[in-house]
Amino acid sequence: MINFKLLLLSILLVFSGLIFAEQAGMTSTYTSMESKNCKAVTGALKELYPDAEQIDGGAEECQGNKNWRLVVPFFDARSWIALTDGKTVWDTVDYVMNSPFGYFPNVGEKAEWRMTKAGKVQALIFRIVAQDPDDYTKGVSRLFVVGLDISEPKFCGIVKTNEEARKLADKGNCTGNLEKTISLLVIILYLKL
């Protein structure tokens, strides 16, 4: 006779072991988001994020990963992350600007790409640094996690530590929708008319 409790426990242990093994195989690569290592956007991205002379803002493109391009838009002493696959732009502006942990949020100096053992991009982790609302002379920061393990980027959450961010990134299955900007192809076609 089969002991169903023992069988169920065995199955759970196997699956949890597989999940742990997959997470243990995760690696990270990094992208500098310092302005000196990025370049001004061109083409359709420049149309989405006009330069400072027009609106006190603009955007820079930093090193991407695989088929993901990494853009840092900025406006009025604030900045955030946008990702593009060359057709669509997904923007984190709503999550960054609506997070109440500090004033004048700006991207940190680097972004972390979480990669599976097979080399697939799993997630992007980036730091947002802001002015402490209780003491303007101090800064506060949070880590934002965007899942890239499905067809379009999804927001995973905001955490305080690198360990929490990696755990959230490695888990995958994020569900928060990012603001989707019109297809770059549509913009290019429009500009040619």
N, C-alpha and C positions, 0 to 999 in steps of 0.2 A: 504494500500500500504506500502511496506517495504522501509524504508529509508536505502539504501545501504551504504551510508557514515557512518551513525550511527552504522550499523551492523558491518562494517569493523573496525571502531574505537573500538567497544566493543570487537571484537575478538582479536585485537592487545593488548588491555589492559589486557585481560585474559592471553594471552601468555606471555606478559612481566611480569605479576604477578607470573606466574608459574616459569619462569626463575629466577626471583629475589628470590622466595621462595626456589628453589633448591640451589642457591648460598648462601643464608642466612643459610642453613642447613649444609654448609661445615664446617669441623673441620680440625685441624692439629695435626699431631704427628711428633716427631723429632728424628733424628738419629745423634749421635755424630760421627764426622769424625776425631776426634783427634786420633792419632796413638795409644795411650794407650788404647783406647776403641775398636780398630779394631784388626784383626789378619792377618798374612801373608796368601796369597792365597795358595791353595793346588790343587792337581789333575790337571784337564784340564785347569783351570784358571792359574795355575803356568806355564803351557806350553805356554799360550798366552802372559803372562807377566813375563818373566824370571827375576830372582832376580838381585840385584845390582852387584853382583860379576861378572855376565856375560855381562851386558849391561849398567851399571850405571842407573838402573831403577828397576821396580818391581811393585807390587800391594798389597794392603791390602783389606780385605773384612770387611765392617762395617755392622751393623745391618740392615737388609732389612725390608720389610713390605709386608705382605700377601705372594704372590708367587714371589715377586721381591727381588732379591739379589742385594746389592749395593757394587760396587767395586771402589776403588780409585787407578787407575794406576798412576805411576809417572816415570818421565824420565828427566834427566838433569835439576834439580831444577824446574820442572814444574809438575803439577798434574791436573787431570780432573776426570770425573765420567763415569763409565760404568755400565750398568744394564744388568742383565741376568735373564731369566726365567728357567735356568737350561739346556736349549737346545741351545739357541742363545745368543750372547752378542751384545748389542747395545752400541756404544761408542760415547761420545761427544767430542772427541779429536779435530776434525776439527773445531767445533764451538768455542771451548775454545782457541785453538792456533791461529785461524784466526780472533779473535776479537781484534781490534786495540786499545783498551783502555789502555793497559799497558804491561810492560815486565815481564817475569817470572811468568805467571799465576799459581795460586795454589788454591785448594779447601779451603773453609772456615772451621770453626769449627763444623758446623752442617748442616744437610739437613732437609728440611721440606716436609713432605708427606701431600698432600691435599686429604681429604677423604670426600665422600658423606655422607649424613645422614644415608644411608643404610650400610655404612662401606666399600664401594668400593674405591679402590685407584684411584684417579682422575689425580694426577700430582705429580711431584717431583720438588722442588725448591731448588737450591743450589747456594751458593755465591762463586764467584771466586775473589780472592784478587791478585792484581798485583802491580808492581813497577810503580809509576807515571813517564811517559816518560819525563815530564817537570822538575821534581824534584825527583831525585833518593832516597832522604831521606823520601819521603812520599809514602803512599800506596793509591791505588784506588780500587774500587770494583764494581762488577755488579752482578745481580741475573740472573741466567739462569733457564728457565722453560722448563720442558719436560712433555708432555702430556702422560698419561697412560690410557686414557679412551677408547682406541680401542685395537685391537689385538696386535699391536706392538708400542713401544714408538715412539713419534714424537716430534720434536723440536718445541717449541712455540715461543721463543724469548728471548731477553736480555733486562732487565730493570734496573732502578736504585733504586727503593724503594720496600719495602715489600708489600705495598698496590698495586702497579702496578703488582708485581709478582703474588699475590693472585688473582687479577682480571683476569689476563691472564690465570692462571692455572684453575680457576673455569669456565672460558668460554669454555674450551675444544676445540675440533675440530682443533687441531694443524696439520700442514702439512709438516714440515721440516723433511727430512729423516736423520736418524742417521746412522753412519757407522755400517754396520752389519758385525759381525765377523762370520766366519764359525761355524757351529753347534758344540757344545762341544761334542756331541755324535760322530760325525765324527772324531774329534781329539782323543777321547778315543780309538775308533776302530783303528785308524792309529797307535797309540802308542803301541797297543797290537800286531801289525803285526811284 
